[in-house]
Amino acid sequence: MIKNSTKQKIAIATAMTLALITAQAQSADGTVVISGQVNANTCTLNISDAGGVASPTNKGTRSIELGTYSPVAGTAGSFVGNKQTITFTLSNAAGTGACSFSGTTTTKWNLALDLQPNQVNSTTFQSPAKPYLVNTVTTNASNIAVALFGSDSPANNLTAIATGAGYQGTKLSTAGANVGDSLTMGAQFITTTASAPTPGLFSATVPLLIVYQ
């Protein structure tokens, strides 16, 4: 099993090698980020709503309903409606009990947001600019997006979201969580212009990767 510190060194060395290759080629028309982890822990991710109720059918999938709102013109960057929060915990591979890190070098766990560039945009109306999730239903609601909130500062939306980074993507917590502790993620509508949002549906998907630290 590769320890986290060792993995970081490999990633740095690989990045330096790729940088040298790029410099020698004098041009780069694309970027491929290769990431992963080696760990003996195989835990199941449980996702619960704010009341602690988990999904009965698929523990790894959960919908966040932000509600229905009337389109009203206002100020760009205004939050709309109420923030909804979900909670993440770990159970064993069978989903029948607690996950255990005993006998391994793992001491913490985290969740990486495995988002792609076409799913995220950056606001120009917040200082500093903050990212938001765009609507994947392109013919529906516009002038509105969704801001994400992590565990570290649940009152403030994330100031940065890395895309296309796999396990090295933005984490819900800077330090991670102990095996028995939980992580949270919040979501809330945010306007992207001063114009009233265009009526329609909004949908965005956030793939999550369990990171053992």
N, C-alpha and C positions, 0 to 999 in steps of 0.2 A: 504494500500500500504506500502510495506516495503522500508524504506530508504536504500540507498546504504551502509551507514556506518553500519547499522544493519546487512545487508546481509554479509558484510565482517566479522563481529564478529561471525555470525553463521557458516560461512565457516571455520574460524579459529578453532572454538570449535569442529566442525565436524572432521577437519583434525587431531586435537589433540586426539580425541576419537579413530579414526581409527588407529593412530600411536600406541596408547596403546594396542589396540586389536592385532595389528600386532606383537608388542613386546611380548605379552603374548603367541601368537601362535608360535613365534620364527622362522617363515618363511613366505614368501609371494611369491606366484607363479603368481600373476597377480594384476593389479590395475584397478579400475573402478572409474572414475571421474564423479561425479554427480553435475550438475550446472544448474542454471536457474535464472529467475528474475520475480519479481512481479511489474507491472507498468501499469498505465492507458493509456499510450501512445501507439497507434497502427499506426505507420507511414509506408509509402511505400518508398522503397529504389530506387532511380533513379541513373543509371549508364551512364555516358556520356564519349565520347572520348575526346582527348586533345582539340578538337575544340569546345567542348560544345554540341555536337550532341548526343542526347539520343537514345537508341534503340527504334524503333517505335513499336515493337511487344511485348517485354517482358522487362519491366523496371528493373526487378531484375536480369537479365542475360545479359552478354556482353562478346564477344570474344575479345581477344587481339591478333592481328596478328603481329608476330615478323619478318615476312619476310622469304625469302629463301637465304641461304648463301652457298658458296662453302666450302667444308671441307679442312682446311689448318692446318698443324701442327704448334704448337707455344708453348707458356708458359701456364702451368696450372694456372687457375684462371684469365684468360684474358676475358674481356667482348667482346662479338661478336655482331656486328650490332648496332642498335640504341635502346635506352630504349624507351618503349612505356608507356604512362601514361593514366590512366582513373580517372575520378572524380565522387565522390559520393555526393548526396544531398538527403534530405528528402522531401516528400510531404505528404498530408493527406491520410487517408486510401483509399479514393476513387481515389486518384491520380489526383485530379482536382485543388489542391491549396497547399499552404504552410502547413507544419505540425506545430502544436502549442503545446507548453508545459504549457500553462496557466492553472492554477487550479491544478497543480501537483507539486511535489517536484523536478522534473527533471529540471536540468539546462544545461546539456550537453548531447551529444550523441557520440557514437563511433562505430567502427566496429571491431569485433573479428574475427580472422582467425581460422576457425574451421577445421584445418588440422589434419590428422591422421599420426601416425608414419611411415607408408609405403609410405607417400607422400613427406617426408622431409629427407634430408641427411645433413651431416655437412662437410664442406670442410676442408682439411688438408693443403691447399696451401695458405690460407690467415691467417694473424696473427692480432688479434685472429681469430680462426676458425669461419666461418660464414655459416649459413644454406642455402640450396637451394632446389628448387622443382625438384624432379626426374621425368623422363619420364614414364608415365603410359602405353605408347605403347612399351612394352618390346622388341618386335622383330624389332624395327626400330632404329632411331637415338640414338647413345650412345656416351660416352665421352663428353657429353654436358648437361647442366642443365639450370635452370632459377633462377636468383636472384630476390628477391622482395625488393621493396623500399616503405617506409611508408611516412606519411605526415610530421613527425617531421624533418627528415633529408633526403630530396628527392635525394640528391647527393650521399648518401651512402646506400648500401644495408643493410637490417636488420641484426643485430648481433645475434639475437636469435629468434627462432620461437617455441613456445610451441605447443605440439601436444596432441590430445585427451583431451583437457581441456575445450571444450565448450565455454560458455560465459566468462570463466576466461582465455581464450587463449590470444595470442599476439594481441595487439590492433594496429591499424594504427596510432593512436596518443596517446601520453602519457597523455595529459591533456583532450583530447576530443574536440569536436567542439560545438559551439552555434547552436541553432536550424536552423538558416538561413545560416550557414556557411557550407563549403564543406570539404571533406576529399579526399585524393588522394592515389593511389597505382601505383607504377611503376613496370615493368617487363623487364628483359633483359637477353639474352643468356649469359652463362658463361661456359668456358671450364673446364672440371674436370681433364684432364690429359694433358700432353704435346703432345700426339698423336692427329692426325687429327680426328675430329668427324666422326663417321660412318654415311653415308648418310641414310636418312629415315625421318619419321614423328616424331614430338614431340607434346605431349599433356599433360596438367596438369590442374586440376580443383581446384579452391579455394572457398570452401563454406564460406559464410559470415553471421555473426549474428549481428543484430543491438543491441547495448548495450546502455541503458538509464542510465545516471549517475546523 
